[in-house]
Amino acid sequence: MSTATPRTPGSPRPPRAVDASMDLLNAILREPVDPDYARLAAAAPVDGGARPGRSPGRWAAGVVLVLAGALFAVAALQTNRSAPVAATERTELVARIQDAEAQQDRLRLQVEDLDAQIEQLRSGALGDDSTSRALEAQIDRLGPAVGQTPVSGPGVVVVVDDAPTSADDARDQVLDLDLQVLANGLWASGAEAVAINGHRLSALTAIRGAGDAITVDYRSLTRPYRVEAVGDPRTLQARLAESAAGAWWNDLSQNRGMAYSTSDAEKLVLDSDPGITLRYARAVGR
């Protein structure tokens, strides 16, 4: 049963409830433009007005790009200008090296000519008697040992070189000390004469390091290093393998990766040491 209170006759009618859809329609009629859009439109510049400035970050990025491009252009221009200068300097340096090597060859020929003249004078001074012949035989016998005369005969060839990783580790490079040890080991094993890359060794020969290069009597050597020793190949190679020098080089080969090989040679020809000079002489009574 309804509990609504009956309307008294003559009293005013209560207002009609307004539906929610009517509120939305009224709002659209009052505000046809979205409020957010209206705010953005109000902030936008009108035709002919000044546009808002760009942000400082965008200007800074543009300046950096322009400066970077200018630096790259200057670097490229400098490189192009420096390349011909470097090529010219390299050509001049190569020419100077070639001239020095040619001068060295000419001086070596002069030394050989002077040695031949000295030999002729020595033979003439000794005479032809028995005492002179004995002295000459003694000189000839000592000549190969001191490096004054050329030597030929069978022997052993030892080739050594840097390890493949020498560019990354200097400990894998052959040093002047390593060649000194090898030369002394060959002498101790019975070698009659020793040469490194064609340079005859004597008691006065200096094997030294000069930067990345190794020199013999101040003459640079090139890799690989070929060490030739005249002697009995039947015993020379075996004695070298059993010596301290052989152990030294076996260790360098196995642990550092350096190249080390030995082989017999039927005939080797080693020139005399051009660095040997007669500094003192005493006449021997006959």
C-alpha positions, 0 to 999 in steps of 0.5 A, spaced: 500 500 500 502 506 498 504 511 503 505 517 499 501 523 502 495 525 498 496 532 495 491 537 498 486 540 493 488 547 491 496 546 493 501 548 488 504 542 484 511 539 485 517 541 480 518 535 475 525 532 476 530 534 471 533 528 467 541 528 467 541 528 459 538 535 459 544 537 464 549 535 458 545 538 453 544 545 456 552 545 458 553 544 450 549 549 448 552 554 454 559 552 452 560 549 445 568 549 445 571 544 450 575 548 455 582 545 454 581 547 447 579 554 448 585 555 453 590 552 448 587 556 442 587 562 447 595 561 448 596 560 440 599 567 437 594 570 432 596 571 425 601 576 424 603 575 431 610 573 434 611 566 435 614 563 441 621 562 441 625 556 441 628 552 447 635 554 449 636 546 448 635 546 441 639 552 440 645 549 444 644 542 440 645 546 433 651 550 435 654 544 437 653 541 430 655 547 427 662 547 431 663 539 430 662 540 422 667 546 422 672 541 426 671 535 421 672 540 415 679 543 418 681 536 420 680 533 413 683 540 410 690 539 415 690 532 413 690 533 406 695 538 406 700 534 411 700 528 406 704 530 401 709 533 406 710 526 409 710 523 403 716 528 401 720 527 407 719 519 407 722 519 400 728 524 402 729 519 408 729 513 403 734 517 399 739 518 404 739 511 407 740 509 400 746 514 399 749 512 406 748 504 404 752 506 397 757 510 401 758 504 406 759 499 400 764 504 397 768 504 403 768 496 404 771 496 397 776 500 399 778 496 405 778 490 401 783 493 396 787 496 402 787 489 405 790 486 399 795 491 398 797 490 406 798 482 404 802 484 398 807 488 403 807 483 408 809 477 403 814 482 400 817 484 407 817 477 410 822 474 404 823 467 402 827 464 407 825 458 412 824 463 418 819 468 413 815 462 411 814 459 418 812 466 420 807 467 414 804 460 416 803 462 423 799 468 420 795 464 416 794 459 421 791 465 426 788 469 421 781 465 421 781 465 428 781 472 429 777 474 423 782 477 419 782 472 413 776 469 409 774 462 411 770 456 407 768 449 409 762 445 411 758 447 417 752 449 421 746 454 419 742 457 425 736 461 423 732 465 429 726 470 428 721 474 433 715 470 435 709 471 431 706 475 437 712 480 437 708 486 435 704 485 442 709 483 447 716 486 446 719 479 450 717 475 444 723 479 440 730 477 439 735 481 443 742 483 442 743 478 448 740 472 445 744 473 439 750 474 443 749 467 447 748 464 440 754 466 437 758 464 444 755 457 444 757 456 437 764 458 439 764 453 445 761 448 441 767 448 436 766 453 430 772 455 427 768 462 424 761 465 425 758 470 421 751 473 422 747 475 416 754 475 412 757 479 417 764 476 420 765 476 428 771 476 431 774 478 438 773 485 437 766 485 434 760 488 438 753 485 437 748 491 440 741 493 440 739 500 437 732 501 439 728 496 435 734 494 431 740 489 432 747 491 430 753 488 428 759 493 428 754 498 428 751 495 421 744 494 422 741 487 421 734 485 418 730 479 420 730 473 420 737 472 423 741 467 419 747 465 423 753 461 419 758 457 423 764 453 419 766 447 423 765 439 423 757 439 422 757 432 425 759 434 432 757 442 432 750 441 431 750 436 437 754 440 442 750 446 441 744 442 442 747 440 449 750 447 451 747 452 455 746 456 449 742 451 446 738 450 452 737 458 452 734 458 445 730 451 446 726 455 452 725 461 447 722 457 442 718 453 446 715 458 451 716 465 447 714 462 440 721 464 437 723 461 431 729 457 432 732 452 427 739 448 425 741 445 419 747 442 416 751 446 410 756 442 405 760 449 404 759 456 407 764 462 405 765 467 410 768 473 409 774 476 413 772 482 418 773 489 415 773 492 422 780 488 424 785 493 423 793 493 425 794 497 430 801 494 433 807 491 430 814 489 432 819 486 428 822 479 429 829 478 428 831 473 423 
